[in-house]
Each structure stands twice: as structure tokens, then as C-alpha cells.
Amino acid sequence: MQFSTDSSWSSFLADELGKPYFAELLAFVEDEYAHQTCYPPKREVFAAFEHCSFDTIKVVIIGQDPYHGEGQANGLCFSVKEGVVLPPSLVNIFKELERDLGVPMRVSGNLERWAEQGVLLLNATLTVRSGEAGSHQKRGWERFTDAVIERISAEREGVVFLLWGSFAKKKGLKIDRTKHLVLEAGHPSPLSANRGLWFGHRPFSLTNAYLKGLGKAEIEW
């Protein structure tokens, strides 16, 4: 397995991709895919980077690890393949979108349309064993995605970071908040939403207002 994506990411992450830990991580992932059922499909492991180039990033949404059910994960955090029943967290994301901007509830949970507008949908861990949430954590993915977040923070300006839940908030501790907009909320899972930590924080309209203020095109959520 190789990190094969557009030249903007490859050059941006060249030194990280050349570190020993990353080679060890890819070797582990190759072995897991050879002997276990893992998600997303191997060709989609780096989909977040393939659908959103470094040069076009406007928004970063941070997830934890891919869905571990058959046919769900497509390499973008919170997103599922066409025709898959919407997971509860994604239902709540769409409910907040409807409350915030009046966008009718979506039937499709495929968020490629967001990614192609400059929304980096980045899981902290990019792979997982079938039915085993968190099974590929602490193997190197977190170090890699920390580096991605820190470099976006350092080398870009005016990016919106949406940090949903305690895990994402910890991932975002090193974001330079003098250069970027950071919007935090509870996780969209039913547990968090039912405790009043999700609904009503209006991430979509606040993101678009910020982008508009910078003279950037708004996201068509």
C-alpha cells in the first residue's frame, strides 16, 4: 500500500511519508488486509486526500475511525457508501443541517459532495477490522493525522475546523486559533445529542459566514 494522491498532498507530506513509522504502519495495514476483513476497501483508505486537495481546503472535520460494518466506510469520516442505511451520527448531522440551513434530510450518506468543495473529512485512524471498533488505533495513524492537522494549521490560513466530541477536540489542541476558526460541539452520536451537546450549535451556517467574510465560496452542504 502506498500514499498515492495528488501532488499537492504528496509534496506537503513528503517528509512525514518518509519516516520509518509510516513504512511500519503501511506494512501493518497490508498484513491486516491480507489476513483479516478490513474497512474501508484498500483503494479508499486515502480517499479523504483524493477528494480534497491541499490547495482547496476550506474546512476540516475530524472523525475517530472508520465504520466497521460491511459496506459502510468509504474513506471519509462520517460518510457511507451510496445506498447504505444512514448511521445514527450521520442522521443527527443531517438533522442539525436541516435546523441550521433548512436543507432537507438527505437520503444519501455519501459526503463526497462536501469533500469535492474543499471539506477534508479526516478520520484519526484510517483503517479498522470488521466488527472491531478501534482495532487499528495506536499503530501510527494518529501520529500521521496529527501531522496533517498541524501542517494545515501552520501552512494555511482561514480554515474552519469542526471538532465534534472530546476525541476531536484533543486532536485539535495544536490548531492556531489566531489564523483559523475552530468550532467545537459534542459528538453527533445519539448519546451526546440526547444530552443536549449537539443540536443547536449551527456549524454549517457559522462556517459559511466565516468563509463568506474571507471572500471564499460558501459550502453547499
C-alpha positions as CSV (number, residue, x, y, z in Angstrom):
1,M,0.0,0.0,0.0
2,Q,1.2,3.5,-0.8
3,F,0.1,7.0,-0.2
4,S,-0.9,7.8,-3.8
5,T,-2.8,11.0,-4.2
6,D,-2.4,14.4,-5.9
7,S,0.9,16.2,-6.0
8,S,-0.2,18.9,-3.6
9,W,-0.5,16.4,-0.7
10,S,2.5,14.3,-1.7
11,S,4.8,17.3,-1.6
12,F,3.1,18.8,1.5
13,L,3.6,15.5,3.5
14,A,6.8,14.2,1.8
15,D,8.9,14.2,5.0
16,E,6.2,12.6,7.0
17,L,5.7,9.9,4.4
18,G,9.4,9.1,4.5
19,K,9.6,8.5,8.3
20,P,10.2,4.9,9.5
21,Y,7.0,4.8,11.5
22,F,4.9,5.4,8.4
23,A,6.5,2.5,6.5
24,E,5.9,0.3,9.5
25,L,2.3,1.5,9.6
26,L,1.7,0.6,6.0
27,A,3.3,-2.8,6.4
28,F,0.9,-3.5,9.3
29,V,-2.1,-2.4,7.3
30,E,-1.0,-4.5,4.3
31,D,-0.8,-7.6,6.6
32,E,-4.2,-6.9,8.2
33,Y,-5.9,-6.6,4.8
34,A,-4.2,-9.8,3.7
35,H,-5.4,-11.8,6.7
36,Q,-8.5,-10.0,8.0
37,T,-11.6,-8.3,6.7
38,C,-10.9,-4.6,7.0
39,Y,-12.5,-1.3,6.0
40,P,-12.7,0.8,4.0
41,P,-11.7,-1.0,0.8
42,K,-8.0,-0.7,0.4
43,R,-8.3,1.6,-2.7
44,E,-10.3,4.0,-0.5
45,V,-8.0,4.3,2.6
46,F,-6.7,7.7,1.5
47,A,-10.0,8.9,-0.1
48,A,-10.1,11.9,2.1
49,F,-7.0,13.3,0.4
50,E,-8.0,12.2,-3.0
51,H,-11.3,14.1,-2.9
52,C,-9.9,17.2,-1.3
53,S,-6.6,18.6,-2.4
54,F,-4.3,20.6,0.0
55,D,-4.7,23.6,-2.2
56,T,-8.5,23.7,-1.9
57,I,-9.1,23.0,1.8
58,K,-11.7,25.3,3.4
59,V,-13.0,23.1,6.2
60,V,-11.6,20.1,8.2
61,I,-14.0,17.7,10.0
62,I,-12.3,15.2,12.3
63,G,-13.7,11.8,13.0
64,Q,-12.3,8.9,15.0
65,D,-12.1,5.7,13.0
66,P,-14.0,4.2,10.0
67,Y,-17.3,2.5,10.3
68,H,-16.6,-1.2,10.9
69,G,-19.8,-2.7,9.3
70,E,-19.8,-4.3,5.9
71,G,-20.1,-1.9,3.0
72,Q,-20.3,1.3,5.1
73,A,-17.0,3.0,5.1
74,N,-15.7,4.9,2.1
75,G,-12.7,6.6,3.5
76,L,-14.4,9.9,4.5
77,C,-15.3,10.5,8.1
78,F,-19.0,10.2,9.0
79,S,-19.7,9.2,5.3
80,V,-21.1,6.0,4.0
81,K,-21.4,4.5,0.5
82,E,-24.5,5.1,-1.6
83,G,-27.5,3.0,-0.7
84,V,-26.3,2.3,2.9
85,V,-28.7,3.0,5.7
86,L,-27.6,6.2,7.5
87,P,-25.8,5.6,10.8
88,P,-27.2,7.4,13.8
89,S,-24.4,10.0,14.0
90,L,-24.9,10.9,10.4
91,V,-28.7,11.2,10.9
92,N,-28.0,13.7,13.6
93,I,-25.6,15.6,11.4
94,F,-28.3,15.9,8.8
95,K,-30.9,16.9,11.3
96,E,-28.7,19.8,12.5
97,L,-28.1,20.8,8.9
98,E,-31.8,20.9,8.4
99,R,-32.3,23.0,11.5
100,D,-29.4,25.3,10.7
101,L,-29.8,25.9,7.0
102,G,-33.2,24.4,6.1
103,V,-31.5,21.7,4.0
104,P,-34.0,18.8,3.7
105,M,-32.9,15.5,5.3
106,R,-30.6,13.6,2.9
107,V,-31.3,10.1,1.6
108,S,-27.6,9.6,0.6
109,G,-25.0,9.5,3.3
110,N,-22.1,9.8,0.8
111,L,-20.3,13.0,1.7
112,E,-18.1,13.1,-1.4
113,R,-20.0,16.2,-2.5
114,W,-18.7,18.0,0.6
115,A,-15.1,16.8,0.1
116,E,-15.0,18.0,-3.5
117,Q,-15.8,21.5,-2.3
118,G,-12.8,21.7,0.0
119,V,-14.0,19.8,3.1
120,L,-11.3,17.4,4.4
121,L,-13.2,14.6,6.1
122,L,-10.4,13.1,8.1
123,N,-10.6,10.2,10.5
124,A,-7.9,10.0,13.1
125,T,-7.4,6.3,12.2
126,L,-7.9,5.5,8.6
127,T,-8.5,1.7,8.8
128,V,-10.3,-0.8,11.0
129,R,-11.0,-4.5,11.3
130,S,-14.5,-5.7,10.5
131,G,-16.7,-5.5,13.6
132,E,-13.8,-4.3,15.8
133,A,-14.0,-0.6,16.5
134,G,-10.7,1.0,17.3
135,S,-8.7,-2.1,16.3
136,H,-6.2,-0.2,14.2
137,Q,-5.6,2.5,16.8
138,K,-2.1,3.2,18.3
139,R,-0.3,1.8,15.2
140,G,0.8,5.1,13.7
141,W,-2.3,6.5,12.1
142,E,-2.8,9.0,14.9
143,R,0.7,10.3,14.5
144,F,0.2,10.7,10.8
145,T,-3.2,12.5,11.1
146,D,-1.8,14.8,13.9
147,A,0.9,15.8,11.5
148,V,-1.7,16.5,8.8
149,I,-3.7,18.7,11.1
150,E,-0.7,20.6,12.4
151,R,0.6,21.3,9.0
152,I,-2.7,22.6,7.7
153,S,-2.8,24.9,10.7
154,A,0.8,26.1,10.1
155,E,0.8,26.5,6.4
156,R,-2.8,27.6,5.5
157,E,-4.9,30.5,6.8
158,G,-8.7,30.9,7.2
159,V,-9.6,27.2,7.5
160,V,-12.6,26.2,9.6
161,F,-12.0,23.2,11.9
162,L,-15.1,21.4,13.1
163,L,-14.3,19.5,16.3
164,W,-17.2,17.2,17.4
165,G,-16.7,15.3,20.6
166,S,-13.8,15.1,23.1
167,F,-11.7,13.0,20.9
168,A,-11.7,15.5,18.0
169,K,-11.2,18.4,20.5
170,K,-8.0,16.7,21.7
171,K,-6.8,16.2,18.1
172,G,-7.3,19.9,17.6
173,L,-5.3,21.2,20.5
174,K,-2.4,22.5,18.4
175,I,-4.5,24.4,15.8
176,D,-3.5,28.1,15.7
177,R,-6.8,29.8,16.6
178,T,-5.4,33.2,15.6
179,K,-5.3,32.1,12.0
180,H,-8.3,29.7,11.8
181,L,-11.9,29.3,13.0
182,V,-12.4,26.4,15.4
183,L,-16.0,25.4,16.2
184,E,-16.4,22.8,18.9
185,A,-19.5,20.8,19.9
186,G,-20.5,17.5,21.4
187,H,-20.3,14.4,19.2
188,P,-23.3,13.8,16.9
189,S,-23.9,10.4,18.4
190,P,-27.3,9.8,20.0
191,L,-25.8,9.6,23.4
192,S,-24.2,13.1,23.1
193,A,-27.1,14.6,21.2
194,N,-29.7,13.4,23.8
195,R,-27.6,15.1,26.5
196,G,-28.0,18.4,24.7
197,L,-24.4,18.6,23.5
198,W,-25.1,18.5,19.7
199,F,-28.2,20.2,18.4
200,G,-28.3,24.0,18.0
201,H,-24.6,24.9,17.6
202,R,-25.1,25.8,13.9
203,P,-21.8,24.7,12.5
204,F,-22.9,24.9,8.9
205,S,-24.2,28.5,8.9
206,L,-21.3,29.7,11.0
207,T,-18.8,28.0,8.7
208,N,-20.3,29.7,5.6
209,A,-20.5,33.1,7.3
210,Y,-16.8,32.9,8.1
211,L,-15.9,31.7,4.6
212,K,-18.0,34.5,3.0
213,G,-16.3,37.0,5.2
214,L,-13.0,35.9,3.8
215,G,-14.3,36.2,0.2
216,K,-14.4,32.5,-0.3
217,A,-17.2,30.5,-1.8
218,E,-19.5,29.0,0.7
219,I,-20.0,25.2,1.1
220,E,-23.2,23.8,-0.5
221,W,-24.0,21.5,2.4
